[in-house]
Amino acid sequence: MNNHYDIIFIGTGSGGSTMAYKLAPSGKRILILERGGFIPKEKQNWDAHEVVTVGRYRPHEEWLDENDKPFKPFIHYNVGGNSKMYGAALFRFRESDFEQVQHYGGTSPEWPIKYDAYEPYYSIAEQLYSAHGKRGVDPTEPWATSEYPLPPLSYEPLIKELNEKLELLGLQPFPLPMGIKLPQDFTQTESPVMLENFDGFPDPTDSKADGHTMALRPALQHKNVTLITHAYVEKLDTDASGKRVNKVHANIHGEKIIFDADIVIVACGAVNSAALMLRSANEKHPDGLANSSGQVGRNLMLHHNGCLVAFLKDKINDCVFQKSLGIADFYHGAEDSDFPLGEIQLMGRNDEDTILWLAEKIYPAKSYDELKQMTLDFWLTSEDLPSPENRVQLTKEGQIKVYYKRNNYTAYERLKDKLKEVLAKVGKLDDRFADIRWAGYDLDVSGMSHQNGTMRFGTDPQTSVLDLNCRAHDVENLYVVDASFFVSCGAFNPSLTIAANALRVGDHILNDVLKINIAMEMETINR
């Protein structure tokens, strides 16, 4: 077995899969190592009890919090990574997200490169991930050189009416930019796909535009690309100089195999990528690989995320696919807030177990079938700020330990109040939305929601781990292309930014490292 490759990828989430797609046409010998396997297409894919309550596709793994209390992180090890379970909202970061911004909890730092450097790659990523959307309606959206490749998803009647009422209040609701590849968008010869269970669920129809379906699968069509699943990378070794990774130690179905490559690209997710660096400490890198700055694992950000469910007084919600509308009017602040609050969007319907749990003190006697018609589910996101004390470490036994304390939580609490105020005003316009009762839940550290920031990029090797091309300052053939590189995280889903950055770094490797010029025509992306 020839274990030498030109490029080795570790991880197949949004970053790894997108960059594999970018580099696959190079003809270079590429190996992709994925810790998990393929999620089987089975009836349980859309079984809410199995997926949400039982955690059918989650790993049997425990991490520790700062008090050494074990918790089960809400993560997934499988081909496509967490993108297989994501909600597929494909937001560009706003121009302000790349600038220094003051928040309730402190300062969100300036990025070393700005929105204009990412804009062309956002456009390509929107094409690649079949983004449905509409320009000019989101009041915070940044400038763009192209329209969305596909029109926005249609509002179902209740959502259309809610949109109209919000506009009457002077707000500017907008259709969510969604990554969905529906056969009816491209051909009239296939049966239409009707989506329902979506956020947090794998999609057996392959309509969700995840990393595996949209990027990794076409990458694997190239004969020079090999995928090995159930391959846990234990550590990376360097040569005697400490300047190059020369061994990738993998455990594949219990068998230890060593690979080597000219370029190693890590995309395990912000926590696990940092953990891999810490596990790879050696004589030249005593505090962890690429960690001369001491920044590996620090500045972990998770977003302040949570669900707020409006329990309506009437059975009026017959929506099948509810995740279609967003509100960003409070993203940069509000009349009673000088600081940013965040964004609000409708989410996929909560599962039966969650709704019954939320309704225990509100409508304890009602069945799920009744409650489902009375609920309107919202997802709220506020910015988390980087803090060196929020970090990933390893115990002596190698177990992941996460230190995390909330900051800027005031913005999130005020955003919840704003949503309640808005719906109360809607209730004065439409009696069906009056007398709402509220219940919800906030994600804590175990949610691992939108993890990022553990190996920030920058120009100063003393304060950053990666350079502007996401190559480690200390190791000349090591790149990291998941959300570890983030300097700050805005208040939008990071997936599109991860994909855009992977395309950007891919261009650097092709043009400046491999000296290969590959023309990526848009029509070849629109498969």
C-alpha positions as CSV (number, residue, x, y, z in Angstrom):
1,M,0.0,0.0,0.0
2,N,1.4,3.4,-1.0
3,N,0.6,5.7,1.9
4,H,2.1,8.8,0.3
5,Y,-0.3,11.4,-1.1
6,D,0.1,14.9,-2.4
7,I,-2.7,16.2,-0.2
8,I,-4.4,14.7,2.8
9,F,-7.7,16.1,4.1
10,I,-8.9,15.4,7.7
11,G,-12.7,15.9,8.0
12,T,-15.5,16.2,5.5
13,G,-17.7,19.0,6.9
14,S,-18.5,22.3,5.0
15,G,-14.8,23.3,5.0
16,G,-13.2,20.0,4.1
17,S,-15.7,18.9,1.5
18,T,-15.8,22.3,-0.2
19,M,-12.0,22.5,-0.4
20,A,-11.8,18.9,-1.7
21,Y,-14.2,19.9,-4.4
22,K,-12.0,22.8,-5.3
23,L,-8.7,20.8,-5.4
24,A,-10.0,17.6,-6.9
25,P,-9.6,18.7,-10.6
26,S,-5.9,19.4,-9.9
27,G,-5.0,15.8,-10.7
28,K,-3.0,15.6,-7.5
29,R,-3.3,12.4,-5.4
30,I,-5.7,13.3,-2.7
31,L,-6.7,11.3,0.4
32,I,-9.7,12.2,2.6
33,L,-9.9,10.8,6.1
34,E,-13.3,10.9,7.8
35,R,-13.7,9.8,11.4
36,G,-17.2,8.5,10.9
37,G,-19.1,6.6,8.2
38,F,-22.0,7.4,5.9
39,I,-25.4,8.1,7.5
40,P,-27.6,5.3,6.2
41,K,-30.7,6.2,4.3
42,E,-33.4,4.7,6.5
43,K,-36.8,5.5,7.8
44,Q,-35.3,6.7,11.1
45,N,-33.7,9.7,9.2
46,W,-37.0,11.6,9.7
47,D,-38.1,9.9,13.0
48,A,-38.0,12.8,15.4
49,H,-37.9,10.6,18.5
50,E,-35.0,8.6,17.2
51,V,-33.0,11.6,15.8
52,V,-33.6,14.2,18.5
53,T,-34.4,12.3,21.8
54,V,-32.4,9.1,21.3
55,G,-29.6,10.8,19.3
56,R,-29.4,8.0,16.8
57,Y,-26.7,9.6,14.7
58,R,-24.7,11.3,17.5
59,P,-21.4,9.7,18.8
60,H,-21.2,7.9,22.2
61,E,-18.7,10.4,23.5
62,E,-18.4,12.6,26.5
63,W,-16.5,15.8,27.0
64,L,-15.9,17.7,30.3
65,D,-16.9,21.2,31.2
66,E,-14.7,23.5,33.3
67,N,-15.9,21.8,36.5
68,D,-15.0,18.3,35.2
69,K,-18.7,17.5,34.7
70,P,-19.2,15.2,31.7
71,F,-21.6,16.2,28.9
72,K,-22.6,14.7,25.6
73,P,-21.8,17.3,22.9
74,F,-24.4,17.8,20.1
75,I,-22.0,16.9,17.3
76,H,-21.9,14.3,14.5
77,Y,-19.1,12.2,13.1
78,N,-20.1,11.2,9.7
79,V,-19.4,11.9,6.0
80,G,-20.4,15.5,5.5
81,G,-19.8,16.3,9.2
82,N,-22.3,18.5,11.0
83,S,-23.5,19.9,7.7
84,K,-25.6,16.7,7.2
85,M,-27.7,17.9,10.2
86,Y,-27.6,21.6,9.7
87,G,-30.5,23.9,8.8
88,A,-29.0,24.9,5.5
89,A,-29.5,28.7,6.0
90,L,-26.8,30.2,3.8
91,F,-26.1,33.7,5.0
92,R,-23.2,35.9,4.0
93,F,-21.6,37.7,6.9
94,R,-22.5,41.4,6.9
95,E,-19.8,43.9,6.0
96,S,-19.8,45.1,9.6
97,D,-19.0,41.6,10.8
98,F,-15.5,42.1,9.4
99,E,-15.0,45.3,11.4
100,Q,-14.5,46.1,15.0
101,V,-17.9,46.5,16.7
102,Q,-18.8,47.3,20.3
103,H,-21.4,45.0,22.0
104,Y,-23.0,44.7,25.4
105,G,-20.4,42.2,26.4
106,G,-17.3,43.9,24.9
107,T,-15.7,44.3,21.5
108,S,-15.9,42.1,18.5
109,P,-12.5,42.4,16.8
110,E,-11.7,43.5,13.3
111,W,-10.8,40.8,10.7
112,P,-7.4,41.0,9.0
113,I,-9.2,40.7,5.6
114,K,-12.6,42.2,4.8
115,Y,-15.8,41.4,3.1
116,D,-14.6,42.4,-0.4
117,A,-12.1,39.6,-0.3
118,Y,-14.8,37.1,0.3
119,E,-17.5,38.4,-1.9
120,P,-16.5,36.6,-5.1
121,Y,-16.2,33.3,-3.2
122,Y,-19.6,33.9,-1.5
123,S,-21.1,34.0,-5.0
124,I,-19.4,30.8,-6.1
125,A,-20.4,29.1,-2.8
126,E,-24.1,30.2,-3.3
127,Q,-23.9,28.5,-6.8
128,L,-22.3,25.4,-5.4
129,Y,-24.8,25.0,-2.6
130,S,-27.9,25.8,-4.6
131,A,-28.9,28.9,-2.6
132,H,-32.5,30.1,-2.9
133,G,-32.9,33.7,-1.9
134,K,-33.8,37.3,-3.0
135,R,-31.5,40.3,-3.0
136,G,-32.6,43.7,-1.8
137,V,-35.1,42.7,0.9
138,D,-32.8,42.0,3.9
139,P,-32.1,45.4,5.4
140,T,-28.6,44.3,6.6
141,E,-27.4,42.3,3.6
142,P,-24.1,43.2,2.1
143,W,-23.5,44.2,-1.5
144,A,-23.3,41.3,-4.0
145,T,-22.1,41.0,-7.6
146,S,-24.6,38.4,-8.5
147,E,-28.2,37.5,-7.8
148,Y,-29.1,34.3,-5.9
149,P,-28.9,31.3,-8.3
150,L,-32.4,30.3,-7.4
151,P,-35.6,32.1,-6.3
152,P,-36.6,32.1,-2.7
153,L,-38.7,29.3,-1.2
154,S,-42.4,30.2,-1.4
155,Y,-44.1,31.2,1.8
156,E,-46.9,29.0,2.9
157,P,-50.2,30.9,3.6
158,L,-49.7,31.5,7.3
159,I,-46.1,32.7,6.8
160,K,-47.2,35.0,3.9
161,E,-49.8,36.6,6.2
162,L,-47.2,37.0,9.0
163,N,-44.8,38.6,6.5
164,E,-47.5,41.1,5.5
165,K,-48.3,42.0,9.2
166,L,-44.6,42.5,9.9
167,E,-44.3,44.9,7.0
168,L,-47.3,46.9,8.2
169,L,-45.3,47.3,11.5
170,G,-42.4,48.9,9.5
171,L,-40.2,45.9,9.7
172,Q,-38.4,44.3,6.7
173,P,-38.8,40.6,6.9
174,F,-37.1,38.6,4.1
175,P,-37.1,35.0,2.7
176,L,-34.3,33.0,4.3
177,P,-31.4,32.2,1.9
178,M,-31.7,28.4,1.9
179,G,-29.4,25.7,0.4
180,I,-31.8,23.2,-1.1
181,K,-31.5,21.3,-4.3
182,L,-35.0,20.4,-5.2
183,P,-35.5,18.3,-8.3
184,Q,-38.5,20.5,-9.3
185,D,-36.0,23.4,-9.6
186,F,-34.1,21.8,-12.3
187,T,-36.4,19.4,-14.1
188,Q,-40.0,18.6,-14.7
189,T,-39.4,14.9,-15.1
190,E,-39.0,14.1,-11.4
191,S,-41.5,13.9,-8.6
192,P,-41.4,17.0,-6.4
193,V,-39.8,16.6,-3.0
194,M,-41.9,17.8,0.0
195,L,-39.6,18.7,2.9
196,E,-40.7,18.6,6.5
197,N,-38.2,17.4,9.1
198,F,-35.1,19.4,8.3
199,D,-33.2,21.3,11.1
200,G,-31.2,18.6,12.9
201,F,-32.2,15.8,10.6
202,P,-30.3,14.0,7.8
203,D,-32.1,14.2,4.5
204,P,-32.7,10.8,2.7
205,T,-33.8,12.7,-0.4
206,D,-30.5,14.5,-0.8
207,S,-32.3,17.7,-1.2
208,K,-30.5,19.4,1.6
209,A,-27.4,21.1,0.2
210,D,-24.8,19.7,2.6
211,G,-21.1,19.3,2.2
212,H,-21.3,15.7,1.3
213,T,-24.1,16.0,-1.3
214,M,-23.0,19.2,-3.0
215,A,-19.2,19.1,-2.8
216,L,-17.7,15.8,-1.6
217,R,-19.7,13.6,-3.9
218,P,-18.5,15.4,-7.1
219,A,-15.0,15.5,-5.7
220,L,-15.0,11.7,-5.4
221,Q,-15.9,11.3,-9.0
222,H,-12.3,12.2,-9.8
223,K,-10.1,9.1,-9.9
224,N,-7.3,10.9,-8.0
225,V,-9.4,11.3,-4.9
226,T,-9.8,8.6,-2.3
227,L,-12.1,8.6,0.8
228,I,-11.4,6.4,3.8
229,T,-14.2,6.4,6.4
230,H,-14.0,5.3,10.1
231,A,-10.5,6.8,10.1
232,Y,-9.8,8.6,13.4
233,V,-6.6,10.7,13.1
234,E,-4.8,10.4,16.4
235,K,-2.0,12.8,15.9
236,L,0.3,14.5,13.4
237,D,4.1,14.2,13.5
238,T,6.6,16.7,12.2
239,D,10.1,16.2,10.7
240,A,13.2,16.9,12.7
241,S,13.0,20.6,12.0
242,G,9.4,20.8,13.2
243,K,8.5,22.8,10.2
244,R,6.6,20.2,8.2
245,V,4.0,17.5,9.0
246,N,5.5,14.3,7.8
247,K,3.3,11.6,9.4
248,V,-0.5,11.4,9.8
249,H,-1.3,8.7,12.4
250,A,-4.8,7.2,11.7
251,N,-6.8,4.5,13.5
252,I,-8.9,2.8,10.9
253,H,-11.3,0.2,12.2
254,G,-8.8,-0.5,15.0
255,E,-5.8,-0.7,12.7
256,K,-3.1,1.9,13.1
257,I,-1.9,3.2,9.7
258,I,0.6,6.0,9.0
259,F,0.2,8.3,6.0
260,D,2.2,11.2,4.7
261,A,1.6,14.0,2.3
262,D,3.1,17.2,0.9
263,I,0.1,19.2,2.2
264,V,-2.2,18.4,5.2
265,I,-5.5,20.1,5.4
266,V,-7.4,19.9,8.7
267,A,-11.2,20.4,8.9
268,C,-12.4,18.5,12.0
269,G,-14.5,21.3,13.5
270,A,-13.2,24.0,15.7
271,V,-13.1,21.9,18.9
272,N,-11.7,18.7,17.4
273,S,-9.2,20.5,15.1
274,A,-7.7,22.2,18.2
275,A,-7.8,18.9,20.1
276,L,-5.8,17.3,17.2
277,M,-3.1,20.0,17.5
278,L,-2.9,19.6,21.2
279,R,-2.6,15.8,20.9
280,S,0.2,16.3,18.4
281,A,2.6,18.0,20.8
282,N,6.3,17.0,20.3
283,E,9.7,18.2,21.2
284,K,9.6,21.0,18.6
285,H,6.0,21.9,19.6
286,P,5.8,21.2,23.3
287,D,2.5,23.0,23.9
288,G,0.8,21.5,20.9
289,L,1.4,21.6,17.1
290,A,1.5,25.1,15.6
291,N,1.0,26.6,19.1
292,S,4.0,28.8,19.6
293,S,1.5,31.6,20.2
294,G,-0.4,29.7,22.9
295,Q,-3.6,30.5,21.0
296,V,-4.5,26.9,19.9
297,G,-7.9,26.1,21.6
298,R,-8.5,29.6,22.8
299,N,-11.2,32.1,21.9
300,L,-13.9,29.4,21.4
301,M,-17.1,30.9,20.3
302,L,-20.5,29.2,20.0
303,H,-23.1,31.9,19.2
304,H,-25.9,32.6,21.7
305,N,-28.6,30.4,20.1
306,G,-32.0,29.3,21.2
307,C,-35.6,28.5,20.3
308,L,-38.6,30.6,21.3
309,V,-42.0,28.9,20.6
310,A,-45.1,31.0,20.3
311,F,-48.1,29.0,21.5
312,L,-51.0,30.6,19.6
313,K,-54.6,30.5,21.0
314,D,-56.0,28.9,17.8
315,K,-55.1,26.0,15.6
316,I,-53.9,28.0,12.6
317,N,-50.5,26.6,11.8
318,D,-50.7,24.0,9.0
319,C,-47.3,24.7,7.6
320,V,-45.2,21.8,6.4
321,F,-41.9,23.6,5.8
322,Q,-41.9,26.5,8.2
323,K,-38.3,27.6,7.8
324,S,-38.7,30.4,5.3
325,L,-38.7,33.8,6.9
326,G,-36.1,36.0,8.7
327,I,-36.0,39.3,10.6
328,A,-32.7,41.2,10.8
329,D,-34.0,44.6,11.7
330,F,-32.3,44.4,15.1
331,Y,-29.0,43.0,13.8
332,H,-27.2,46.4,14.3
333,G,-29.3,47.6,17.2
334,A,-32.8,49.0,17.9
335,E,-34.5,52.2,18.9
336,D,-33.9,51.3,22.5
337,S,-30.5,49.6,22.0
338,D,-27.3,51.2,20.8
339,F,-25.6,47.8,20.5
340,P,-26.3,44.9,18.1
341,L,-28.9,42.4,19.2
342,G,-28.9,39.6,16.5
343,E,-31.2,38.0,14.0
344,I,-34.5,36.0,14.2
345,Q,-35.7,33.4,11.8
346,L,-38.4,30.8,11.6
347,M,-37.1,27.3,12.2
348,G,-38.2,23.8,11.3
349,R,-41.0,22.5,13.5
350,N,-39.9,21.2,16.9
351,D,-40.2,17.5,17.5
352,E,-43.1,16.0,19.5
353,D,-41.0,15.3,22.6
354,T,-39.7,18.9,22.7
355,I,-43.2,20.5,22.2
356,L,-44.8,18.3,24.9
357,W,-42.0,19.2,27.2
358,L,-42.3,23.0,26.5
359,A,-46.1,22.8,26.9
360,E,-46.1,21.0,30.3
361,K,-46.9,24.2,32.2
362,I,-48.9,25.9,29.5
363,Y,-51.2,23.3,28.0
364,P,-50.6,20.1,29.9
365,A,-53.7,18.4,28.7
366,K,-53.3,19.0,25.0
367,S,-52.0,16.4,22.6
368,Y,-49.1,16.9,20.2
369,D,-51.4,17.0,17.2
370,E,-53.3,19.9,18.8
371,L,-50.2,21.7,19.9
372,K,-48.5,21.4,16.6
373,Q,-51.2,23.5,15.0
374,M,-50.9,26.1,17.7
375,T,-47.1,26.6,17.7
376,L,-44.9,28.9,15.7
377,D,-41.2,28.1,16.2
378,F,-38.5,30.8,16.1
379,W,-34.7,30.5,16.2
380,L,-32.7,33.4,17.6
381,T,-28.9,34.1,17.3
382,S,-26.8,36.7,18.9
383,E,-23.1,37.2,18.6
384,D,-20.7,35.4,21.0
385,L,-17.4,37.3,21.6
386,P,-13.9,35.8,21.6
387,S,-12.4,35.4,25.0
388,P,-9.0,33.7,25.7
389,E,-10.5,32.0,28.7
390,N,-13.1,30.2,26.6
391,R,-11.0,27.4,25.4
392,V,-10.4,23.7,24.5
393,Q,-7.9,21.6,26.5
394,L,-7.1,18.0,26.9
395,T,-6.9,16.1,30.2
396,K,-4.0,13.8,30.9
397,E,-6.0,10.9,29.6
398,G,-6.7,12.8,26.3
399,Q,-10.3,13.7,27.0
400,I,-11.6,17.0,25.6
401,K,-12.3,19.6,28.2
402,V,-14.1,22.8,27.4
403,Y,-13.9,26.0,29.4
404,Y,-16.8,28.2,28.4
405,K,-18.6,31.1,30.1
406,R,-21.3,33.2,28.2
407,N,-20.5,36.8,27.3
408,N,-22.7,39.3,25.5
409,Y,-25.8,37.4,26.7
410,T,-27.6,40.7,27.3
411,A,-28.0,41.0,23.5
412,Y,-29.6,37.6,23.3
413,E,-32.1,38.3,26.2
414,R,-33.0,41.6,24.6
415,L,-33.5,40.0,21.2
416,K,-36.0,37.6,22.8
417,D,-37.9,40.5,24.3
418,K,-37.9,42.2,20.8
419,L,-39.5,39.1,19.3
420,K,-42.2,39.1,22.0
421,E,-42.9,42.8,21.4
422,V,-43.1,42.3,17.7
423,L,-45.6,39.4,17.9
424,A,-47.7,41.4,20.5
425,K,-48.0,44.2,17.9
426,V,-48.9,41.7,15.2
427,G,-51.6,40.4,17.6
428,K,-53.2,43.9,17.6
429,L,-53.4,43.7,13.8
430,D,-54.6,40.1,13.6
431,D,-56.4,38.5,16.5
432,R,-55.1,35.1,15.6
433,F,-51.7,36.2,16.9
434,A,-53.1,37.7,20.1
435,D,-52.7,36.3,23.7
436,I,-49.5,34.3,22.8
437,R,-47.9,32.2,25.4
438,W,-44.2,31.7,25.2
439,A,-41.8,28.8,26.0
440,G,-38.4,28.0,24.7
441,Y,-34.9,26.8,25.4
442,D,-31.4,28.2,25.1
443,L,-28.4,26.1,23.9
444,D,-25.7,25.7,26.5
445,V,-22.1,24.5,26.0
446,S,-23.3,21.0,25.2
447,G,-25.1,22.3,22.1
448,M,-21.7,23.2,20.5
449,S,-23.7,25.4,18.3
450,H,-21.7,27.0,15.4
451,Q,-18.3,26.3,17.1
452,N,-15.5,28.5,15.8
453,G,-12.5,30.6,16.7
454,T,-10.0,28.1,18.3
455,M,-7.2,28.8,15.8
456,R,-7.7,32.4,14.7
457,F,-5.9,33.7,11.6
458,G,-3.9,36.9,11.4
459,T,-0.7,38.5,10.4
460,D,1.1,38.3,13.8
461,P,2.4,34.8,14.7
462,Q,2.5,35.9,18.4
463,T,-1.3,36.5,18.5
464,S,-2.7,34.1,15.8
465,V,-2.2,30.5,14.8
466,L,-2.9,30.7,11.1
467,D,-1.7,33.2,8.4
468,L,-4.1,34.9,6.1
469,N,-4.2,31.8,3.8
470,C,-5.1,29.7,6.8
471,R,-1.7,28.0,6.8
472,A,-0.2,27.5,10.3
473,H,2.5,30.1,11.0
474,D,4.7,27.4,12.6
475,V,4.2,24.5,10.1
476,E,4.6,25.3,6.4
477,N,2.5,22.5,4.9
478,L,-0.4,22.5,7.4
479,Y,-3.7,24.3,6.7
480,V,-7.0,24.6,8.7
481,V,-10.2,25.3,6.8
482,D,-13.1,24.8,9.2
483,A,-14.4,27.6,11.4
484,S,-11.4,27.5,13.6
485,F,-9.9,30.5,11.7
486,F,-12.7,32.9,12.6
487,V,-11.7,36.1,14.5
488,S,-15.3,36.8,15.4
489,C,-18.5,35.1,14.5
490,G,-21.2,37.6,13.7
491,A,-24.7,36.4,14.4
492,F,-25.5,34.4,11.3
493,N,-25.0,30.7,10.5
494,P,-21.3,30.3,9.6
495,S,-21.6,27.6,6.9
496,L,-21.5,29.8,3.8
497,T,-18.5,31.7,5.2
498,I,-16.7,28.4,5.9
499,A,-17.4,27.3,2.3
500,A,-16.4,30.7,0.8
501,N,-13.1,30.6,2.8
502,A,-12.4,27.1,1.7
503,L,-12.8,28.2,-1.9
504,R,-10.5,31.2,-1.3
505,V,-7.8,29.0,0.4
506,G,-8.2,26.5,-2.4
507,D,-7.4,29.2,-5.0
508,H,-4.2,30.0,-3.0
509,I,-3.1,26.4,-2.9
510,L,-3.8,25.9,-6.6
511,N,-2.3,29.1,-7.8
512,D,0.5,29.9,-5.4
513,V,1.5,26.5,-3.9
514,L,0.8,23.9,-6.6
515,K,1.0,26.5,-9.5
516,I,-2.0,25.0,-11.2
517,N,-4.6,27.2,-12.9
518,I,-8.0,25.5,-13.0
519,A,-10.9,27.3,-14.7
520,M,-14.0,26.6,-12.7
521,E,-16.9,27.5,-15.0
522,M,-20.2,28.4,-13.3
523,E,-22.2,26.1,-15.5
524,T,-20.2,23.1,-14.3
525,I,-21.1,24.0,-10.7
526,N,-24.9,24.2,-11.6
527,R,-25.2,20.4,-11.9
